[in-house]
Amino acid sequence: MKSLKGLTDEKLIESFEIAKQKELANDFIFILEKELKNRGLVKLVS
């Protein structure tokens, strides 16, 4: 989680989109999505 805090909003969104496209583990996608929600960015990727 600590490393997610170091990502810019843009990089976090990009990571989430790539994880969804590549169908990575649901746990990983959930963690990224949780961080997006914490930053109030969910609407940008919905």
Biopython code that builds the backbone (N, CA, C, O; Angstrom):
import numpy as np
from Bio.PDB.StructureBuilder import StructureBuilder

atoms = [
    (1, "MET", "N", (0.813, -1.190, 0.000)),
    (1, "MET", "CA", (0.000, 0.000, 0.000)),
    (1, "MET", "C", (0.858, 1.256, 0.000)),
    (1, "MET", "O", (0.505, 2.262, -0.615)),
    (2, "LYS", "N", (1.970, 1.189, 0.684)),
    (2, "LYS", "CA", (2.826, 2.358, 0.777)),
    (2, "LYS", "C", (3.265, 2.834, -0.606)),
    (2, "LYS", "O", (3.336, 4.038, -0.854)),
    (3, "SER", "N", (3.559, 1.904, -1.500)),
    (3, "SER", "CA", (4.021, 2.281, -2.833)),
    (3, "SER", "C", (2.907, 2.917, -3.659)),
    (3, "SER", "O", (3.189, 3.727, -4.542)),
    (4, "LEU", "N", (1.650, 2.570, -3.392)),
    (4, "LEU", "CA", (0.538, 3.200, -4.108)),
    (4, "LEU", "C", (0.447, 4.682, -3.777)),
    (4, "LEU", "O", (0.080, 5.494, -4.627)),
    (5, "LYS", "N", (0.777, 5.026, -2.557)),
    (5, "LYS", "CA", (0.729, 6.433, -2.137)),
    (5, "LYS", "C", (1.716, 7.276, -2.940)),
    (5, "LYS", "O", (1.509, 8.475, -3.123)),
    (6, "GLY", "N", (2.788, 6.647, -3.418)),
    (6, "GLY", "CA", (3.799, 7.351, -4.186)),
    (6, "GLY", "C", (3.422, 7.585, -5.641)),
    (6, "GLY", "O", (4.081, 8.357, -6.338)),
    (7, "LEU", "N", (2.364, 6.923, -6.104)),
    (7, "LEU", "CA", (1.928, 7.089, -7.493)),
    (7, "LEU", "C", (1.146, 8.386, -7.668)),
    (7, "LEU", "O", (0.373, 8.787, -6.799)),
    (8, "THR", "N", (1.362, 9.021, -8.793)),
    (8, "THR", "CA", (0.523, 10.172, -9.119)),
    (8, "THR", "C", (-0.869, 9.658, -9.447)),
    (8, "THR", "O", (-1.050, 8.474, -9.731)),
    (9, "ASP", "N", (-1.849, 10.547, -9.408)),
    (9, "ASP", "CA", (-3.216, 10.155, -9.759)),
    (9, "ASP", "C", (-3.256, 9.555, -11.156)),
    (9, "ASP", "O", (-3.923, 8.547, -11.392)),
    (10, "GLU", "N", (-2.541, 10.179, -12.072)),
    (10, "GLU", "CA", (-2.512, 9.712, -13.465)),
    (10, "GLU", "C", (-1.966, 8.285, -13.559)),
    (10, "GLU", "O", (-2.532, 7.445, -14.259)),
    (11, "LYS", "N", (-0.876, 8.018, -12.861)),
    (11, "LYS", "CA", (-0.264, 6.682, -12.896)),
    (11, "LYS", "C", (-1.154, 5.644, -12.215)),
    (11, "LYS", "O", (-1.207, 4.492, -12.645)),
    (12, "LEU", "N", (-1.850, 6.047, -11.157)),
    (12, "LEU", "CA", (-2.761, 5.131, -10.484)),
    (12, "LEU", "C", (-3.901, 4.735, -11.412)),
    (12, "LEU", "O", (-4.251, 3.559, -11.503)),
    (13, "ILE", "N", (-4.476, 5.707, -12.096)),
    (13, "ILE", "CA", (-5.554, 5.434, -13.053)),
    (13, "ILE", "C", (-5.044, 4.534, -14.171)),
    (13, "ILE", "O", (-5.714, 3.578, -14.562)),
    (14, "GLU", "N", (-3.867, 4.840, -14.677)),
    (14, "GLU", "CA", (-3.264, 4.035, -15.746)),
    (14, "GLU", "C", (-3.040, 2.590, -15.278)),
    (14, "GLU", "O", (-3.320, 1.646, -16.016)),
    (15, "SER", "N", (-2.545, 2.426, -14.074)),
    (15, "SER", "CA", (-2.308, 1.088, -13.522)),
    (15, "SER", "C", (-3.609, 0.313, -13.388)),
    (15, "SER", "O", (-3.660, -0.879, -13.692)),
    (16, "PHE", "N", (-4.659, 0.987, -12.935)),
    (16, "PHE", "CA", (-5.962, 0.347, -12.790)),
    (16, "PHE", "C", (-6.488, -0.119, -14.142)),
    (16, "PHE", "O", (-6.960, -1.248, -14.276)),
    (17, "GLU", "N", (-6.405, 0.747, -15.134)),
    (17, "GLU", "CA", (-6.899, 0.402, -16.470)),
    (17, "GLU", "C", (-6.126, -0.774, -17.068)),
    (17, "GLU", "O", (-6.722, -1.661, -17.678)),
    (18, "ILE", "N", (-4.821, -0.784, -16.899)),
    (18, "ILE", "CA", (-3.995, -1.886, -17.409)),
    (18, "ILE", "C", (-4.334, -3.184, -16.679)),
    (18, "ILE", "O", (-4.443, -4.239, -17.303)),
    (19, "ALA", "N", (-4.501, -3.107, -15.367)),
    (19, "ALA", "CA", (-4.841, -4.300, -14.585)),
    (19, "ALA", "C", (-6.166, -4.894, -15.052)),
    (19, "ALA", "O", (-6.304, -6.114, -15.149)),
    (20, "LYS", "N", (-7.138, -4.034, -15.340)),
    (20, "LYS", "CA", (-8.437, -4.514, -15.828)),
    (20, "LYS", "C", (-8.295, -5.134, -17.218)),
    (20, "LYS", "O", (-8.865, -6.193, -17.482)),
    (21, "GLN", "N", (-7.542, -4.485, -18.105)),
    (21, "GLN", "CA", (-7.358, -4.981, -19.471)),
    (21, "GLN", "C", (-6.667, -6.336, -19.482)),
    (21, "GLN", "O", (-7.035, -7.224, -20.252)),
    (22, "LYS", "N", (-5.673, -6.488, -18.632)),
    (22, "LYS", "CA", (-4.884, -7.723, -18.607)),
    (22, "LYS", "C", (-5.492, -8.773, -17.682)),
    (22, "LYS", "O", (-4.935, -9.854, -17.490)),
    (23, "GLU", "N", (-6.648, -8.429, -17.115)),
    (23, "GLU", "CA", (-7.366, -9.343, -16.220)),
    (23, "GLU", "C", (-6.453, -9.888, -15.123)),
    (23, "GLU", "O", (-6.383, -11.096, -14.895)),
    (24, "LEU", "N", (-5.760, -8.977, -14.453)),
    (24, "LEU", "CA", (-4.894, -9.376, -13.345)),
    (24, "LEU", "C", (-5.753, -9.820, -12.161)),
    (24, "LEU", "O", (-6.978, -9.717, -12.208)),
    (25, "ALA", "N", (-5.123, -10.302, -11.123)),
    (25, "ALA", "CA", (-5.825, -10.839, -9.958)),
    (25, "ALA", "C", (-6.838, -9.838, -9.401)),
    (25, "ALA", "O", (-6.564, -8.643, -9.294)),
    (26, "ASN", "N", (-8.006, -10.357, -9.053)),
    (26, "ASN", "CA", (-9.063, -9.510, -8.508)),
    (26, "ASN", "C", (-8.624, -8.771, -7.252)),
    (26, "ASN", "O", (-9.037, -7.633, -7.027)),
    (27, "ASP", "N", (-7.790, -9.407, -6.429)),
    (27, "ASP", "CA", (-7.309, -8.754, -5.212)),
    (27, "ASP", "C", (-6.501, -7.508, -5.548)),
    (27, "ASP", "O", (-6.635, -6.477, -4.889)),
    (28, "PHE", "N", (-5.664, -7.606, -6.570)),
    (28, "PHE", "CA", (-4.846, -6.467, -6.988)),
    (28, "PHE", "C", (-5.733, -5.344, -7.524)),
    (28, "PHE", "O", (-5.528, -4.176, -7.195)),
    (29, "ILE", "N", (-6.706, -5.695, -8.339)),
    (29, "ILE", "CA", (-7.631, -4.699, -8.885)),
    (29, "ILE", "C", (-8.410, -4.044, -7.749)),
    (29, "ILE", "O", (-8.628, -2.832, -7.765)),
    (30, "PHE", "N", (-8.832, -4.836, -6.764)),
    (30, "PHE", "CA", (-9.567, -4.307, -5.617)),
    (30, "PHE", "C", (-8.725, -3.287, -4.855)),
    (30, "PHE", "O", (-9.232, -2.237, -4.460)),
    (31, "ILE", "N", (-7.456, -3.586, -4.648)),
    (31, "ILE", "CA", (-6.560, -2.667, -3.932)),
    (31, "ILE", "C", (-6.411, -1.355, -4.701)),
    (31, "ILE", "O", (-6.460, -0.275, -4.113)),
    (32, "LEU", "N", (-6.231, -1.455, -6.016)),
    (32, "LEU", "CA", (-6.124, -0.244, -6.833)),
    (32, "LEU", "C", (-7.422, 0.553, -6.782)),
    (32, "LEU", "O", (-7.402, 1.778, -6.663)),
    (33, "GLU", "N", (-8.541, -0.142, -6.873)),
    (33, "GLU", "CA", (-9.842, 0.528, -6.847)),
    (33, "GLU", "C", (-10.074, 1.223, -5.505)),
    (33, "GLU", "O", (-10.623, 2.324, -5.458)),
    (34, "LYS", "N", (-9.659, 0.586, -4.430)),
    (34, "LYS", "CA", (-9.793, 1.180, -3.095)),
    (34, "LYS", "C", (-8.993, 2.479, -3.002)),
    (34, "LYS", "O", (-9.474, 3.468, -2.450)),
    (35, "GLU", "N", (-7.784, 2.475, -3.538)),
    (35, "GLU", "CA", (-6.956, 3.685, -3.531)),
    (35, "GLU", "C", (-7.591, 4.774, -4.393)),
    (35, "GLU", "O", (-7.558, 5.949, -4.026)),
    (36, "LEU", "N", (-8.170, 4.394, -5.537)),
    (36, "LEU", "CA", (-8.872, 5.364, -6.380)),
    (36, "LEU", "C", (-10.016, 6.008, -5.608)),
    (36, "LEU", "O", (-10.216, 7.220, -5.686)),
    (37, "LYS", "N", (-10.766, 5.201, -4.864)),
    (37, "LYS", "CA", (-11.882, 5.721, -4.064)),
    (37, "LYS", "C", (-11.374, 6.657, -2.978)),
    (37, "LYS", "O", (-11.961, 7.711, -2.734)),
    (38, "ASN", "N", (-10.283, 6.269, -2.326)),
    (38, "ASN", "CA", (-9.708, 7.106, -1.271)),
    (38, "ASN", "C", (-9.308, 8.478, -1.796)),
    (38, "ASN", "O", (-9.392, 9.475, -1.079)),
    (39, "ARG", "N", (-8.875, 8.522, -3.041)),
    (39, "ARG", "CA", (-8.450, 9.791, -3.649)),
    (39, "ARG", "C", (-9.596, 10.515, -4.355)),
    (39, "ARG", "O", (-9.407, 11.615, -4.875)),
    (40, "GLY", "N", (-10.768, 9.910, -4.373)),
    (40, "GLY", "CA", (-11.916, 10.526, -5.030)),
    (40, "GLY", "C", (-11.827, 10.495, -6.543)),
    (40, "GLY", "O", (-12.366, 11.375, -7.214)),
    (41, "LEU", "N", (-11.149, 9.490, -7.090)),
    (41, "LEU", "CA", (-10.917, 9.405, -8.534)),
    (41, "LEU", "C", (-11.793, 8.370, -9.227)),
    (41, "LEU", "O", (-11.674, 8.180, -10.438)),
    (42, "VAL", "N", (-12.659, 7.707, -8.496)),
    (42, "VAL", "CA", (-13.443, 6.611, -9.062)),
    (42, "VAL", "C", (-14.243, 7.038, -10.285)),
    (42, "VAL", "O", (-14.331, 6.278, -11.249)),
    (43, "LYS", "N", (-14.816, 8.209, -10.275)),
    (43, "LYS", "CA", (-15.640, 8.662, -11.403)),
    (43, "LYS", "C", (-14.828, 8.830, -12.680)),
    (43, "LYS", "O", (-15.385, 8.782, -13.776)),
    (44, "LEU", "N", (-13.533, 9.025, -12.553)),
    (44, "LEU", "CA", (-12.686, 9.205, -13.730)),
    (44, "LEU", "C", (-12.469, 7.903, -14.494)),
    (44, "LEU", "O", (-12.163, 7.934, -15.686)),
    (45, "VAL", "N", (-12.621, 6.775, -13.835)),
    (45, "VAL", "CA", (-12.375, 5.492, -14.491)),
    (45, "VAL", "C", (-13.626, 4.635, -14.621)),
    (45, "VAL", "O", (-13.576, 3.554, -15.208)),
    (46, "SER", "N", (-14.730, 5.097, -14.090)),
    (46, "SER", "CA", (-15.980, 4.318, -14.151)),
    (46, "SER", "C", (-16.540, 4.283, -15.544)),
    (46, "SER", "O", (-17.584, 3.673, -15.774)),
]
sb = StructureBuilder()
sb.init_structure("model")
sb.init_model(0)
sb.init_chain("A")
sb.init_seg("    ")
for serial, (resi, resn, name, xyz) in enumerate(atoms, 1):
    if name == "N":
        sb.init_residue(resn, " ", resi, " ")
    sb.init_atom(name, np.array(xyz, "f"), 0.0, 1.0, " ", f" {name:<3s}", serial, name[0])
structure = sb.get_structure()
